[in-house]
Amino acid sequence: MVRSFALVVLAILLAGCSSGPVALEVDQLAGWGSYPPQPYIQVLSEPPDQPYVPIARLTATGAAGLDQAQLLTVLQDRARALGANAIILKDETPAPSPNLTYNPAGGEYSLAPTQTQPKFVGLAIHVGAENTGQ
């Protein structure tokens, strides 16, 4: 009885650990599976001048308050594993809305800090490939 209870508790704890603070969506494109994992990922804000092949569209949304650098690392790691050597990145993090609260004891309003969910959308690409994504 105690052993089965311990197994149930362990399963619940492991299930809680498996879902990280980042939700990652991967949409396969034409270049999917064409390239081996790459050692380095270049982060771009716009498409490169050189020819490239789009590999996947990546969307990463982090938990509220998550550092954007951590979210970027998740995207880079996934793009690298897919064979991309660059990612065209767009920051779609919503602007924080002011959180105005009223304090009835003092009769004053105050602005409480708010946390937003960081969101990046990226196109994982392989630059220097024959087929162009342009």
Backbone as CSV, one residue per row, in Angstrom:
resi,resn,N_x,N_y,N_z,CA_x,CA_y,CA_z,C_x,C_y,C_z
1,MET,0.828,-1.195,0.000,0.000,0.000,0.000,0.872,1.259,0.000
2,VAL,1.865,1.298,0.895,2.761,2.447,0.977,3.575,2.566,-0.302
3,ARG,3.979,1.405,-0.856,4.784,1.424,-2.067,3.989,1.982,-3.249
4,SER,2.724,1.584,-3.395,1.911,2.095,-4.500,1.634,3.585,-4.328
5,PHE,1.459,4.029,-3.087,1.274,5.465,-2.841,2.533,6.230,-3.232
6,ALA,3.709,5.693,-2.896,4.976,6.344,-3.246,5.148,6.409,-4.756
7,LEU,4.724,5.378,-5.478,4.813,5.386,-6.934,3.888,6.435,-7.548
8,VAL,2.702,6.576,-6.984,1.761,7.588,-7.481,2.327,8.989,-7.254
9,VAL,2.882,9.238,-6.080,3.475,10.539,-5.777,4.647,10.811,-6.708
10,LEU,5.496,9.800,-6.929,6.633,9.958,-7.833,6.163,10.263,-9.255
11,ALA,5.124,9.580,-9.717,4.599,9.827,-11.059,4.070,11.252,-11.196
12,ILE,3.401,11.735,-10.175,2.874,13.107,-10.207,4.013,14.112,-10.237
13,LEU,5.039,13.886,-9.438,6.186,14.792,-9.417,6.911,14.805,-10.754
14,LEU,7.103,13.638,-11.343,7.773,13.574,-12.636,6.942,14.210,-13.733
15,ALA,5.637,14.055,-13.672,4.770,14.690,-14.672,4.859,16.203,-14.555
16,GLY,4.965,16.715,-13.358,5.095,18.157,-13.160,6.418,18.675,-13.685
17,CYS,7.465,17.859,-13.611,8.776,18.278,-14.094,8.885,18.221,-15.604
18,SER,8.079,17.405,-16.250,8.220,17.232,-17.684,7.703,18.430,-18.468
19,SER,6.755,19.150,-17.940,6.259,20.325,-18.649,7.059,21.535,-18.191
20,GLY,7.880,22.058,-19.093,8.755,23.163,-18.756,8.044,24.490,-18.847
21,PRO,8.803,25.559,-18.643,8.209,26.890,-18.687,8.038,27.424,-20.104
22,VAL,8.350,26.594,-21.119,8.280,27.046,-22.509,7.410,26.091,-23.318
23,ALA,6.444,26.663,-24.040,5.643,25.888,-24.991,6.235,26.142,-26.372
24,LEU,6.596,25.068,-27.074,7.246,25.191,-28.370,6.426,24.471,-29.430
25,GLU,6.074,25.201,-30.494,5.365,24.623,-31.638,6.326,24.587,-32.820
26,VAL,6.341,23.480,-33.543,7.215,23.318,-34.701,6.362,22.926,-35.898
27,ASP,6.390,23.740,-36.949,5.687,23.436,-38.191,6.723,23.106,-39.260
28,GLN,6.679,21.887,-39.775,7.638,21.438,-40.772,7.416,22.154,-42.100
29,LEU,8.545,22.467,-42.760,8.483,23.098,-44.078,9.299,22.265,-45.071
30,ALA,9.530,22.797,-46.256,10.144,22.053,-47.363,11.505,21.441,-47.030
31,GLY,12.339,22.138,-46.287,13.688,21.658,-46.031,13.818,20.723,-44.850
32,TRP,12.700,20.278,-44.292,12.691,19.437,-43.090,13.496,18.159,-43.327
33,GLY,14.435,17.860,-42.451,15.193,16.615,-42.514,16.288,16.579,-43.563
34,SER,16.573,17.693,-44.216,17.563,17.718,-45.288,18.987,17.955,-44.798
35,TYR,19.147,18.465,-43.583,20.467,18.868,-43.100,20.748,18.265,-41.729
36,PRO,22.020,17.946,-41.467,22.375,17.422,-40.140,22.356,18.548,-39.109
37,PRO,22.348,18.215,-37.831,22.407,19.249,-36.788,23.624,20.156,-36.980
38,GLN,23.439,21.415,-36.713,24.482,22.418,-36.930,25.103,22.852,-35.599
39,PRO,26.379,23.248,-35.612,27.028,23.644,-34.364,26.671,25.061,-33.903
40,TYR,26.221,25.918,-34.819,25.992,27.318,-34.486,24.749,27.823,-35.201
41,ILE,23.990,28.672,-34.517,22.793,29.285,-35.101,22.960,30.800,-35.103
42,GLN,22.812,31.394,-36.266,22.859,32.849,-36.382,21.436,33.377,-36.219
43,VAL,21.251,34.396,-35.395,19.935,34.999,-35.182,19.833,36.241,-36.056
44,LEU,18.815,36.254,-36.917,18.615,37.352,-37.866,17.293,38.046,-37.584
45,SER,17.229,39.331,-37.917,15.975,40.061,-37.768,15.225,40.164,-39.093
46,GLU,15.911,39.850,-40.198,15.285,39.864,-41.513,15.952,38.797,-42.381
47,PRO,15.320,38.413,-43.479,15.897,37.367,-44.332,17.276,37.773,-44.861
48,PRO,18.172,36.796,-45.006,19.510,37.108,-45.509,19.495,37.368,-47.014
49,ASP,20.576,37.976,-47.513,20.703,38.228,-48.947,21.042,36.942,-49.711
50,GLN,21.705,36.003,-49.040,22.091,34.749,-49.677,20.871,33.838,-49.821
51,PRO,20.958,32.868,-50.745,19.871,31.899,-50.861,19.762,31.054,-49.593
52,TYR,18.549,30.627,-49.282,18.329,29.799,-48.100,17.125,28.887,-48.308
53,VAL,17.072,27.839,-47.492,15.959,26.896,-47.515,15.243,26.974,-46.172
54,PRO,13.933,27.253,-46.153,13.199,27.237,-44.885,13.025,25.800,-44.397
55,ILE,13.308,25.574,-43.124,13.225,24.233,-42.551,11.976,24.068,-41.690
56,ALA,11.738,25.038,-40.810,10.575,24.933,-39.912,10.200,26.303,-39.389
57,ARG,8.924,26.444,-39.084,8.426,27.643,-38.410,8.305,27.284,-36.933
58,LEU,8.955,28.060,-36.090,8.991,27.784,-34.656,8.278,28.895,-33.901
59,THR,7.442,28.512,-32.958,6.761,29.469,-32.090,7.011,29.039,-30.656
60,ALA,7.604,29.930,-29.874,7.896,29.620,-28.474,7.238,30.659,-27.583
61,THR,6.488,30.174,-26.609,5.836,31.038,-25.629,6.308,30.613,-24.256
62,GLY,6.791,31.568,-23.484,7.305,31.260,-22.155,6.295,31.570,-21.072
63,ALA,6.594,31.058,-19.898,5.766,31.353,-18.731,5.928,32.832,-18.380
64,ALA,4.932,33.388,-17.729,4.983,34.803,-17.334,6.228,35.039,-16.491
65,GLY,6.979,36.065,-16.846,8.173,36.416,-16.100,9.433,35.711,-16.561
66,LEU,9.335,34.781,-17.520,10.509,34.070,-18.019,11.407,35.035,-18.783
67,ASP,12.691,34.920,-18.577,13.656,35.768,-19.265,13.647,35.447,-20.762
68,GLN,13.655,36.465,-21.599,13.605,36.253,-23.045,14.841,35.516,-23.550
69,ALA,15.966,35.659,-22.871,17.184,34.952,-23.276,16.993,33.440,-23.161
70,GLN,16.263,32.997,-22.147,15.995,31.570,-22.000,15.112,31.067,-23.141
71,LEU,14.150,31.855,-23.519,13.259,31.493,-24.623,14.043,31.420,-25.937
72,LEU,14.928,32.365,-26.145,15.757,32.377,-27.341,16.664,31.149,-27.393
73,THR,17.203,30.743,-26.254,18.051,29.553,-26.198,17.282,28.300,-26.601
74,VAL,16.034,28.187,-26.157,15.197,27.040,-26.533,14.995,27.007,-28.049
75,LEU,14.707,28.165,-28.645,14.512,28.237,-30.098,15.791,27.878,-30.848
76,GLN,16.919,28.409,-30.392,18.189,28.122,-31.056,18.531,26.637,-30.977
77,ASP,18.319,26.032,-29.821,18.620,24.612,-29.659,17.774,23.761,-30.598
78,ARG,16.490,24.101,-30.705,15.601,23.322,-31.577,15.971,23.523,-33.044
79,ALA,16.248,24.764,-33.453,16.626,25.047,-34.836,17.932,24.332,-35.187
80,ARG,18.882,24.338,-34.272,20.163,23.665,-34.477,19.942,22.164,-34.702
81,ALA,19.081,21.559,-33.893,18.802,20.129,-34.010,18.114,19.788,-35.335
82,LEU,17.372,20.732,-35.887,16.662,20.501,-37.150,17.560,20.689,-38.371
83,GLY,18.802,21.142,-38.164,19.720,21.341,-39.277,19.784,22.772,-39.771
84,ALA,19.151,23.684,-39.078,19.214,25.098,-39.474,20.545,25.693,-39.029
85,ASN,21.027,26.666,-39.799,22.210,27.396,-39.369,21.885,28.866,-39.112
86,ALA,20.595,29.205,-39.218,20.142,30.557,-38.900,18.654,30.511,-38.560
87,ILE,18.225,31.547,-37.870,16.806,31.672,-37.554,16.425,33.147,-37.721
88,ILE,15.357,33.377,-38.480,14.824,34.732,-38.635,13.813,34.905,-37.515
89,LEU,14.089,35.830,-36.615,13.334,35.915,-35.370,12.481,37.172,-35.290
90,LYS,11.280,37.002,-34.769,10.369,38.122,-34.536,9.857,38.021,-33.108
91,ASP,9.984,39.110,-32.367,9.504,39.160,-30.983,8.034,39.571,-30.997
92,GLU,7.163,38.665,-30.544,5.726,38.947,-30.492,5.219,39.009,-29.057
93,THR,6.111,39.386,-28.146,5.724,39.530,-26.750,4.767,40.700,-26.619
94,PRO,3.596,40.489,-26.020,2.655,41.604,-25.873,3.192,42.638,-24.889
95,ALA,2.846,43.871,-25.126,3.247,44.939,-24.211,2.516,44.766,-22.881
96,PRO,3.210,44.984,-21.776,2.534,44.816,-20.486,1.454,45.881,-20.298
97,SER,0.328,45.457,-19.761,-0.740,46.413,-19.492,-0.613,46.880,-18.043
98,PRO,-0.900,48.137,-17.790,-0.783,48.625,-16.414,-1.812,47.947,-15.505
99,ASN,-1.385,47.618,-14.335,-2.251,46.964,-13.366,-2.555,47.975,-12.259
100,LEU,-3.618,48.729,-12.447,-4.013,49.779,-11.512,-4.867,49.180,-10.409
101,THR,-4.428,49.349,-9.182,-5.179,48.815,-8.040,-5.532,49.949,-7.081
102,TYR,-6.669,49.773,-6.435,-7.152,50.764,-5.477,-6.936,50.237,-4.069
103,ASN,-6.361,51.059,-3.219,-6.145,50.711,-1.823,-7.215,51.425,-0.994
104,PRO,-8.250,50.695,-0.555,-9.335,51.350,0.185,-8.892,51.890,1.539
105,ALA,-7.841,51.322,2.125,-7.385,51.799,3.439,-6.807,53.207,3.327
106,GLY,-6.061,53.452,2.274,-5.444,54.770,2.109,-6.172,55.644,1.116
107,GLY,-7.084,55.048,0.359,-7.830,55.813,-0.634,-6.992,56.208,-1.833
108,GLU,-5.938,55.466,-2.107,-5.050,55.797,-3.214,-5.013,54.667,-4.243
109,TYR,-4.656,55.054,-5.462,-4.427,54.086,-6.520,-2.922,53.850,-6.644
110,SER,-2.562,52.655,-7.050,-1.152,52.371,-7.285,-1.019,51.460,-8.499
111,LEU,0.131,51.549,-9.127,0.428,50.686,-10.271,1.237,49.499,-9.777
112,ALA,0.687,48.323,-9.953,1.397,47.101,-9.569,2.128,46.562,-10.796
113,PRO,3.326,46.045,-10.621,4.045,45.498,-11.778,3.325,44.273,-12.338
114,THR,3.350,44.153,-13.656,2.728,43.003,-14.309,3.794,42.215,-15.047
115,GLN,3.552,40.939,-15.223,4.460,40.088,-15.979,3.757,39.629,-17.238
116,THR,4.468,39.678,-18.340,3.902,39.222,-19.602,4.527,37.887,-19.988
117,GLN,3.855,37.185,-20.865,4.383,35.938,-21.390,5.215,36.251,-22.627
118,PRO,6.534,36.022,-22.574,7.347,36.291,-23.764,6.991,35.324,-24.888
119,LYS,7.013,35.829,-26.116,6.681,34.990,-27.273,7.581,35.374,-28.439
120,PHE,8.229,34.370,-29.018,9.050,34.554,-30.206,8.522,33.651,-31.306
121,VAL,8.509,34.177,-32.529,8.188,33.390,-33.706,9.412,33.448,-34.601
122,GLY,9.867,32.290,-35.044,11.071,32.251,-35.854,10.927,31.320,-37.036
123,LEU,11.688,31.601,-38.064,11.766,30.737,-39.227,13.165,30.144,-39.230
124,ALA,13.253,28.834,-38.972,14.538,28.136,-39.001,14.911,27.910,-40.459
125,ILE,16.106,28.354,-40.849,16.526,28.271,-42.244,17.942,27.712,-42.342
126,HIS,18.272,27.226,-43.527,19.644,26.822,-43.825,20.149,27.769,-44.905
127,VAL,21.070,28.631,-44.533,21.609,29.644,-45.453,22.692,29.008,-46.321
128,GLY,22.711,29.404,-47.581,23.711,28.905,-48.504,23.279,27.637,-49.219
129,ALA,22.002,27.323,-49.159,21.486,26.124,-49.812,21.068,26.449,-51.243
130,GLU,20.875,25.413,-52.049,20.530,25.587,-53.457,19.130,26.182,-53.644
131,ASN,18.121,25.581,-52.998,16.753,26.073,-53.154,16.590,27.314,-52.322
132,THR,15.966,28.322,-52.838,15.820,29.571,-52.115,14.438,29.685,-51.497
133,GLY,14.391,30.245,-50.297,13.118,30.476,-49.630,12.627,31.884,-49.859
134,GLN,13.358,32.626,-50.680,13.004,34.030,-50.906,11.866,34.178,-51.866
